[in-house]
Amino acid sequence: MGRRIGWVAVGALALVAALELLFRLLPTSSATATGYYIDPMILTYPPGHRWRVATGWDLRNAQTVRANNFGFVSERDFVADPQAVAVIGDSFVEASMLEPAHRPAEQLADALSRSRPVYGMGVPGSALLDYAERICMAAKRLDVRDYVVVLEASDVRQSLCGSGNIHGPCLDRQTLAPSTELHPAPTPLKRLVRHSALAQYVFSQLKLDSRRLLDNAFVRAVPQEPPAPPQAAPVAGAADAQGPTPAQLQQVQALAQAFLARAEPCVRGRMVLVVDGRRERDAPAVERPLVREIRAERRAFIELLRARNSPHMIVIDADPVYREHTTRSPLSIVVGPYDEHLNRIGVNLLMSAAARALQGDAQARGP
């Protein structure tokens, strides 16, 4: 019996070793090794680090990416330059699934006729208050004066502590008081797993959550009742017209004020805020309550910022920008049904609008 168990163990180890070698040959995502390398509140990659990224079990959109001297995904190093424009955001700005020439920083540079250097400062899993930290870092260390900030519709609420999309500053979910959530340093086991191609495939490509798997292992599975059908919006466009609740409005106001209090003193030129919108032409007949909530908060955030009537801050609502494209073209603006990030067409729409705003075109503000 002992010998049989030994042979089974040897066979299992051989299989693991063979899979490890196989995934090292394939374009499996490799370790990003994120950390606080350039600033105690800004999460980046190690400067000069190279790694691979891919999407899904079949490794679509595989790319080899490089972190520049400031730890951001970019083909160019950043140097202090008051003519530079910083593009700030999360994975929508990093856009590592796209070819370098199709990413937001490069497309904005093209839209500006290559007249100014453009620095892409996008890091996945971040939110509104993280962007303010990057704005101030770029102002202090790179002498940047103009900024384009690309916001997902949920970036405002994700700056509440505990959202899982915070690199540093946040507001307490109950009191709305300023707080901080830093990512912990990796454990020795995590550092070891980072260097395993098989582990990266399991956790990065298959998105296996080990904690959820462990929790489910000790829970008795019971049949679930069929979900109740979603409630249809009373009339077309009602979801967009629905305003936020008083509690939501209070949160949006507190988060907008916290962002502006930190970011505005650091902006010596223009700050263009591009707020992502609805990618389909028309609102669906049935929309999930969470989507309606986020849409209401998004609208309130845009209105709050525009009400300041600041000549140095331009807010672009992406809804009409996308709608103009979808009404005249059948081409999608997202990577695919498996990835809702913008493709090169969607990125071009936003960066063209941002370029017009930077160049002083009042029509870029939209309705």
Contacts in CASP RR format, 6 or more apart in sequence:
PFRMAT RR
TARGET T0000
AUTHOR 0000-0000-0000
METHOD contacts of the structure
MODEL  1
MGRRIGWVAVGALALVAALELLFRLLPTSSATATGYYIDPMILTYPPGHR
WRVATGWDLRNAQTVRANNFGFVSERDFVADPQAVAVIGDSFVEASMLEP
AHRPAEQLADALSRSRPVYGMGVPGSALLDYAERICMAAKRLDVRDYVVV
LEASDVRQSLCGSGNIHGPCLDRQTLAPSTELHPAPTPLKRLVRHSALAQ
YVFSQLKLDSRRLLDNAFVRAVPQEPPAPPQAAPVAGAADAQGPTPAQLQ
QVQALAQAFLARAEPCVRGRMVLVVDGRRERDAPAVERPLVREIRAERRA
FIELLRARNSPHMIVIDADPVYREHTTRSPLSIVVGPYDEHLNRIGVNLL
MSAAARALQGDAQARGP
16 198 0 8 1.000
19 198 0 8 1.000
20 196 0 8 1.000
20 197 0 8 1.000
20 198 0 8 1.000
23 197 0 8 1.000
23 198 0 8 1.000
23 200 0 8 1.000
23 201 0 8 1.000
24 197 0 8 1.000
26 59 0 8 1.000
26 197 0 8 1.000
27 52 0 8 1.000
27 54 0 8 1.000
27 59 0 8 1.000
27 62 0 8 1.000
27 64 0 8 1.000
28 52 0 8 1.000
28 54 0 8 1.000
28 59 0 8 1.000
28 197 0 8 1.000
28 200 0 8 1.000
28 201 0 8 1.000
28 204 0 8 1.000
28 205 0 8 1.000
29 51 0 8 1.000
29 52 0 8 1.000
29 53 0 8 1.000
29 54 0 8 1.000
29 200 0 8 1.000
29 201 0 8 1.000
29 204 0 8 1.000
29 205 0 8 1.000
30 51 0 8 1.000
30 52 0 8 1.000
30 197 0 8 1.000
30 200 0 8 1.000
31 51 0 8 1.000
31 194 0 8 1.000
31 195 0 8 1.000
31 200 0 8 1.000
32 45 0 8 1.000
32 49 0 8 1.000
32 51 0 8 1.000
33 45 0 8 1.000
33 46 0 8 1.000
33 49 0 8 1.000
33 51 0 8 1.000
33 194 0 8 1.000
34 43 0 8 1.000
34 44 0 8 1.000
34 45 0 8 1.000
34 123 0 8 1.000
34 183 0 8 1.000
35 43 0 8 1.000
35 44 0 8 1.000
35 45 0 8 1.000
35 46 0 8 1.000
35 183 0 8 1.000
36 42 0 8 1.000
36 43 0 8 1.000
36 44 0 8 1.000
36 182 0 8 1.000
36 183 0 8 1.000
37 44 0 8 1.000
37 45 0 8 1.000
37 46 0 8 1.000
37 47 0 8 1.000
37 71 0 8 1.000
38 44 0 8 1.000
38 47 0 8 1.000
38 70 0 8 1.000
38 71 0 8 1.000
38 137 0 8 1.000
39 133 0 8 1.000
39 137 0 8 1.000
40 182 0 8 1.000
41 133 0 8 1.000
41 167 0 8 1.000
41 168 0 8 1.000
41 169 0 8 1.000
41 180 0 8 1.000
41 182 0 8 1.000
42 123 0 8 1.000
42 130 0 8 1.000
42 133 0 8 1.000
42 134 0 8 1.000
42 137 0 8 1.000
42 167 0 8 1.000
43 123 0 8 1.000
43 126 0 8 1.000
43 130 0 8 1.000
43 167 0 8 1.000
43 168 0 8 1.000
43 183 0 8 1.000
44 67 0 8 1.000
44 70 0 8 1.000
44 71 0 8 1.000
44 72 0 8 1.000
44 123 0 8 1.000
45 51 0 8 1.000
45 67 0 8 1.000
45 71 0 8 1.000
45 72 0 8 1.000
45 73 0 8 1.000
46 67 0 8 1.000
46 71 0 8 1.000
47 67 0 8 1.000
47 68 0 8 1.000
47 69 0 8 1.000
47 70 0 8 1.000
47 71 0 8 1.000
48 66 0 8 1.000
48 67 0 8 1.000
48 68 0 8 1.000
48 69 0 8 1.000
48 71 0 8 1.000
49 66 0 8 1.000
49 67 0 8 1.000
49 71 0 8 1.000
50 64 0 8 1.000
50 65 0 8 1.000
50 66 0 8 1.000
50 67 0 8 1.000
51 64 0 8 1.000
51 65 0 8 1.000
52 62 0 8 1.000
52 63 0 8 1.000
52 64 0 8 1.000
52 65 0 8 1.000
53 61 0 8 1.000
53 62 0 8 1.000
53 63 0 8 1.000
53 65 0 8 1.000
53 96 0 8 1.000
53 97 0 8 1.000
54 60 0 8 1.000
54 61 0 8 1.000
54 62 0 8 1.000
54 63 0 8 1.000
54 204 0 8 1.000
54 205 0 8 1.000
55 61 0 8 1.000
55 97 0 8 1.000
55 205 0 8 1.000
55 335 0 8 1.000
55 338 0 8 1.000
55 339 0 8 1.000
56 205 0 8 1.000
56 206 0 8 1.000
56 207 0 8 1.000
56 338 0 8 1.000
57 205 0 8 1.000
57 206 0 8 1.000
59 205 0 8 1.000
60 338 0 8 1.000
61 97 0 8 1.000
61 98 0 8 1.000
61 335 0 8 1.000
61 339 0 8 1.000
63 96 0 8 1.000
63 97 0 8 1.000
63 98 0 8 1.000
63 99 0 8 1.000
65 73 0 8 1.000
65 96 0 8 1.000
66 73 0 8 1.000
66 74 0 8 1.000
66 75 0 8 1.000
67 73 0 8 1.000
67 74 0 8 1.000
68 74 0 8 1.000
68 75 0 8 1.000
68 76 0 8 1.000
68 77 0 8 1.000
68 78 0 8 1.000
69 77 0 8 1.000
69 78 0 8 1.000
70 77 0 8 1.000
70 78 0 8 1.000
70 121 0 8 1.000
72 78 0 8 1.000
72 94 0 8 1.000
72 119 0 8 1.000
72 120 0 8 1.000
72 121 0 8 1.000
72 122 0 8 1.000
72 123 0 8 1.000
73 94 0 8 1.000
73 96 0 8 1.000
73 103 0 8 1.000
73 120 0 8 1.000
73 122 0 8 1.000
74 105 0 8 1.000
74 119 0 8 1.000
74 120 0 8 1.000
75 100 0 8 1.000
76 117 0 8 1.000
78 84 0 8 1.000
78 119 0 8 1.000
78 142 0 8 1.000
79 142 0 8 1.000
80 141 0 8 1.000
80 142 0 8 1.000
80 143 0 8 1.000
81 117 0 8 1.000
81 142 0 8 1.000
81 143 0 8 1.000
81 144 0 8 1.000
82 143 0 8 1.000
82 144 0 8 1.000
82 145 0 8 1.000
83 116 0 8 1.000
83 117 0 8 1.000
84 116 0 8 1.000
84 117 0 8 1.000
84 118 0 8 1.000
84 119 0 8 1.000
84 142 0 8 1.000
84 143 0 8 1.000
84 144 0 8 1.000
84 146 0 8 1.000
85 108 0 8 1.000
85 112 0 8 1.000
85 116 0 8 1.000
85 117 0 8 1.000
85 118 0 8 1.000
85 119 0 8 1.000
85 144 0 8 1.000
85 146 0 8 1.000
85 147 0 8 1.000
85 148 0 8 1.000
85 358 0 8 1.000
86 118 0 8 1.000
86 119 0 8 1.000
86 120 0 8 1.000
86 121 0 8 1.000
86 134 0 8 1.000
86 135 0 8 1.000
86 138 0 8 1.000
86 142 0 8 1.000
86 144 0 8 1.000
86 146 0 8 1.000
86 147 0 8 1.000
86 148 0 8 1.000
87 93 0 8 1.000
87 104 0 8 1.000
87 105 0 8 1.000
87 108 0 8 1.000
87 118 0 8 1.000
87 119 0 8 1.000
87 120 0 8 1.000
87 121 0 8 1.000
87 122 0 8 1.000
87 147 0 8 1.000
87 148 0 8 1.000
87 149 0 8 1.000
87 150 0 8 1.000
88 120 0 8 1.000
88 121 0 8 1.000
88 122 0 8 1.000
88 131 0 8 1.000
88 134 0 8 1.000
88 135 0 8 1.000
88 138 0 8 1.000
88 147 0 8 1.000
88 148 0 8 1.000
88 149 0 8 1.000
88 150 0 8 1.000
89 121 0 8 1.000
89 122 0 8 1.000
89 123 0 8 1.000
89 126 0 8 1.000
89 131 0 8 1.000
89 134 0 8 1.000
89 149 0 8 1.000
89 150 0 8 1.000
89 151 0 8 1.000
90 122 0 8 1.000
90 123 0 8 1.000
90 124 0 8 1.000
90 125 0 8 1.000
90 126 0 8 1.000
90 127 0 8 1.000
90 152 0 8 1.000
90 155 0 8 1.000
90 165 0 8 1.000
91 122 0 8 1.000
91 123 0 8 1.000
91 124 0 8 1.000
91 125 0 8 1.000
91 341 0 8 1.000
92 104 0 8 1.000
92 150 0 8 1.000
92 152 0 8 1.000
92 276 0 8 1.000
92 341 0 8 1.000
92 342 0 8 1.000
93 103 0 8 1.000
93 104 0 8 1.000
93 105 0 8 1.000
93 120 0 8 1.000
93 121 0 8 1.000
93 122 0 8 1.000
93 150 0 8 1.000
94 103 0 8 1.000
94 120 0 8 1.000
94 122 0 8 1.000
94 123 0 8 1.000
94 124 0 8 1.000
95 102 0 8 1.000
95 103 0 8 1.000
95 104 0 8 1.000
95 341 0 8 1.000
95 342 0 8 1.000
95 347 0 8 1.000
97 335 0 8 1.000
97 339 0 8 1.000
97 341 0 8 1.000
98 335 0 8 1.000
98 343 0 8 1.000
98 344 0 8 1.000
98 347 0 8 1.000
99 344 0 8 1.000
100 106 0 8 1.000
101 107 0 8 1.000
102 343 0 8 1.000
102 344 0 8 1.000
102 347 0 8 1.000
103 120 0 8 1.000
103 347 0 8 1.000
104 120 0 8 1.000
104 148 0 8 1.000
104 150 0 8 1.000
104 347 0 8 1.000
104 350 0 8 1.000
104 351 0 8 1.000
105 118 0 8 1.000
105 119 0 8 1.000
105 120 0 8 1.000
106 118 0 8 1.000
107 344 0 8 1.000
107 347 0 8 1.000
107 348 0 8 1.000
107 351 0 8 1.000
107 352 0 8 1.000
108 118 0 8 1.000
108 148 0 8 1.000
108 351 0 8 1.000
108 354 0 8 1.000
108 355 0 8 1.000
109 116 0 8 1.000
109 117 0 8 1.000
109 118 0 8 1.000
110 351 0 8 1.000
111 348 0 8 1.000
111 351 0 8 1.000
111 352 0 8 1.000
111 354 0 8 1.000
111 355 0 8 1.000
112 118 0 8 1.000
112 355 0 8 1.000
112 358 0 8 1.000
112 359 0 8 1.000
119 138 0 8 1.000
119 142 0 8 1.000
119 144 0 8 1.000
121 134 0 8 1.000
121 138 0 8 1.000
122 134 0 8 1.000
123 130 0 8 1.000
123 167 0 8 1.000
125 164 0 8 1.000
125 165 0 8 1.000
125 167 0 8 1.000
126 165 0 8 1.000
126 166 0 8 1.000
126 167 0 8 1.000
127 155 0 8 1.000
127 156 0 8 1.000
127 158 0 8 1.000
127 159 0 8 1.000
127 163 0 8 1.000
127 165 0 8 1.000
127 166 0 8 1.000
127 170 0 8 1.000
128 151 0 8 1.000
128 155 0 8 1.000
128 156 0 8 1.000
128 158 0 8 1.000
128 159 0 8 1.000
128 255 0 8 1.000
128 259 0 8 1.000
129 159 0 8 1.000
129 166 0 8 1.000
129 168 0 8 1.000
129 169 0 8 1.000
129 170 0 8 1.000
129 171 0 8 1.000
129 255 0 8 1.000
129 258 0 8 1.000
129 259 0 8 1.000
129 262 0 8 1.000
130 159 0 8 1.000
130 166 0 8 1.000
130 167 0 8 1.000
130 168 0 8 1.000
130 169 0 8 1.000
131 149 0 8 1.000
131 151 0 8 1.000
131 155 0 8 1.000
131 259 0 8 1.000
131 263 0 8 1.000
132 169 0 8 1.000
132 258 0 8 1.000
132 259 0 8 1.000
132 262 0 8 1.000
132 263 0 8 1.000
132 266 0 8 1.000
133 167 0 8 1.000
133 168 0 8 1.000
133 169 0 8 1.000
133 262 0 8 1.000
135 147 0 8 1.000
135 149 0 8 1.000
135 262 0 8 1.000
135 263 0 8 1.000
135 266 0 8 1.000
135 267 0 8 1.000
135 271 0 8 1.000
136 262 0 8 1.000
136 263 0 8 1.000
136 265 0 8 1.000
136 266 0 8 1.000
138 144 0 8 1.000
138 147 0 8 1.000
138 266 0 8 1.000
139 145 0 8 1.000
139 266 0 8 1.000
139 267 0 8 1.000
139 268 0 8 1.000
140 266 0 8 1.000
145 267 0 8 1.000
145 268 0 8 1.000
145 269 0 8 1.000
145 270 0 8 1.000
146 269 0 8 1.000
146 270 0 8 1.000
146 271 0 8 1.000
146 272 0 8 1.000
146 358 0 8 1.000
147 267 0 8 1.000
147 270 0 8 1.000
147 271 0 8 1.000
147 272 0 8 1.000
148 272 0 8 1.000
148 274 0 8 1.000
148 351 0 8 1.000
148 354 0 8 1.000
148 358 0 8 1.000
149 271 0 8 1.000
149 272 0 8 1.000
149 273 0 8 1.000
149 274 0 8 1.000
150 274 0 8 1.000
150 276 0 8 1.000
150 350 0 8 1.000
151 273 0 8 1.000
151 274 0 8 1.000
151 275 0 8 1.000
151 276 0 8 1.000
152 158 0 8 1.000
152 276 0 8 1.000
153 275 0 8 1.000
153 276 0 8 1.000
153 277 0 8 1.000
153 294 0 8 1.000
153 295 0 8 1.000
153 298 0 8 1.000
154 294 0 8 1.000
155 165 0 8 1.000
156 251 0 8 1.000
156 252 0 8 1.000
156 255 0 8 1.000
156 256 0 8 1.000
156 297 0 8 1.000
156 298 0 8 1.000
156 301 0 8 1.000
157 163 0 8 1.000
157 251 0 8 1.000
157 255 0 8 1.000
157 294 0 8 1.000
157 297 0 8 1.000
158 164 0 8 1.000
158 165 0 8 1.000
158 166 0 8 1.000
159 166 0 8 1.000
159 169 0 8 1.000
159 170 0 8 1.000
159 171 0 8 1.000
159 255 0 8 1.000
159 258 0 8 1.000
159 259 0 8 1.000
160 170 0 8 1.000
160 171 0 8 1.000
160 172 0 8 1.000
160 173 0 8 1.000
160 251 0 8 1.000
160 255 0 8 1.000
161 170 0 8 1.000
161 171 0 8 1.000
161 172 0 8 1.000
161 173 0 8 1.000
161 179 0 8 1.000
161 181 0 8 1.000
162 170 0 8 1.000
162 173 0 8 1.000
162 181 0 8 1.000
163 170 0 8 1.000
166 181 0 8 1.000
167 182 0 8 1.000
167 183 0 8 1.000
168 180 0 8 1.000
168 181 0 8 1.000
168 182 0 8 1.000
169 178 0 8 1.000
169 179 0 8 1.000
169 180 0 8 1.000
169 258 0 8 1.000
169 262 0 8 1.000
170 178 0 8 1.000
170 179 0 8 1.000
170 180 0 8 1.000
170 181 0 8 1.000
171 177 0 8 1.000
171 178 0 8 1.000
171 179 0 8 1.000
171 251 0 8 1.000
171 254 0 8 1.000
171 255 0 8 1.000
171 258 0 8 1.000
172 178 0 8 1.000
172 179 0 8 1.000
176 250 0 8 1.000
176 251 0 8 1.000
176 254 0 8 1.000
178 258 0 8 1.000
186 194 0 8 1.000
193 199 0 8 1.000
193 203 0 8 1.000
194 200 0 8 1.000
202 208 0 8 1.000
203 210 0 8 1.000
230 286 0 8 1.000
230 287 0 8 1.000
230 288 0 8 1.000
231 286 0 8 1.000
232 285 0 8 1.000
232 286 0 8 1.000
233 239 0 8 1.000
233 283 0 8 1.000
233 285 0 8 1.000
233 286 0 8 1.000
233 287 0 8 1.000
233 292 0 8 1.000
236 282 0 8 1.000
236 283 0 8 1.000
236 285 0 8 1.000
237 283 0 8 1.000
239 283 0 8 1.000
239 287 0 8 1.000
239 291 0 8 1.000
239 292 0 8 1.000
239 295 0 8 1.000
240 283 0 8 1.000
240 295 0 8 1.000
240 299 0 8 1.000
242 292 0 8 1.000
242 295 0 8 1.000
242 296 0 8 1.000
243 296 0 8 1.000
243 299 0 8 1.000
243 300 0 8 1.000
244 252 0 8 1.000
244 293 0 8 1.000
244 296 0 8 1.000
244 297 0 8 1.000
244 299 0 8 1.000
244 300 0 8 1.000
248 293 0 8 1.000
248 296 0 8 1.000
248 297 0 8 1.000
248 300 0 8 1.000
249 300 0 8 1.000
251 297 0 8 1.000
252 297 0 8 1.000
252 300 0 8 1.000
252 301 0 8 1.000
252 304 0 8 1.000
253 304 0 8 1.000
255 301 0 8 1.000
256 301 0 8 1.000
256 304 0 8 1.000
256 305 0 8 1.000
260 305 0 8 1.000
260 308 0 8 1.000
263 271 0 8 1.000
264 271 0 8 1.000
264 313 0 8 1.000
267 312 0 8 1.000
267 313 0 8 1.000
269 312 0 8 1.000
270 312 0 8 1.000
270 313 0 8 1.000
270 314 0 8 1.000
270 357 0 8 1.000
270 358 0 8 1.000
271 312 0 8 1.000
271 313 0 8 1.000
271 314 0 8 1.000
272 313 0 8 1.000
272 314 0 8 1.000
272 316 0 8 1.000
272 354 0 8 1.000
272 357 0 8 1.000
272 358 0 8 1.000
273 305 0 8 1.000
273 313 0 8 1.000
273 314 0 8 1.000
273 315 0 8 1.000
273 316 0 8 1.000
274 316 0 8 1.000
274 318 0 8 1.000
274 350 0 8 1.000
274 353 0 8 1.000
274 354 0 8 1.000
275 298 0 8 1.000
275 301 0 8 1.000
275 302 0 8 1.000
275 315 0 8 1.000
275 316 0 8 1.000
275 317 0 8 1.000
275 318 0 8 1.000
276 318 0 8 1.000
276 350 0 8 1.000
277 298 0 8 1.000
277 317 0 8 1.000
277 318 0 8 1.000
277 319 0 8 1.000
277 322 0 8 1.000
278 295 0 8 1.000
278 319 0 8 1.000
278 322 0 8 1.000
278 323 0 8 1.000
279 322 0 8 1.000
279 326 0 8 1.000
279 333 0 8 1.000
279 334 0 8 1.000
279 340 0 8 1.000
280 326 0 8 1.000
281 323 0 8 1.000
281 326 0 8 1.000
281 327 0 8 1.000
302 315 0 8 1.000
302 317 0 8 1.000
305 313 0 8 1.000
305 315 0 8 1.000
306 315 0 8 1.000
306 365 0 8 1.000
314 357 0 8 1.000
314 364 0 8 1.000
314 365 0 8 1.000
315 365 0 8 1.000
316 350 0 8 1.000
316 353 0 8 1.000
316 354 0 8 1.000
316 357 0 8 1.000
316 364 0 8 1.000
316 365 0 8 1.000
316 366 0 8 1.000
317 366 0 8 1.000
317 367 0 8 1.000
318 349 0 8 1.000
318 350 0 8 1.000
318 353 0 8 1.000
320 366 0 8 1.000
320 367 0 8 1.000
321 349 0 8 1.000
321 350 0 8 1.000
321 353 0 8 1.000
322 333 0 8 1.000
322 346 0 8 1.000
322 349 0 8 1.000
325 331 0 8 1.000
325 333 0 8 1.000
325 345 0 8 1.000
325 346 0 8 1.000
325 349 0 8 1.000
326 333 0 8 1.000
331 345 0 8 1.000
332 343 0 8 1.000
332 345 0 8 1.000
333 342 0 8 1.000
333 343 0 8 1.000
333 345 0 8 1.000
333 346 0 8 1.000
333 349 0 8 1.000
334 340 0 8 1.000
334 341 0 8 1.000
334 342 0 8 1.000
334 343 0 8 1.000
334 346 0 8 1.000
335 341 0 8 1.000
335 342 0 8 1.000
335 343 0 8 1.000
336 343 0 8 1.000
342 350 0 8 1.000
353 364 0 8 1.000
354 364 0 8 1.000
356 363 0 8 1.000
356 364 0 8 1.000
357 364 0 8 1.000
357 365 0 8 1.000
END
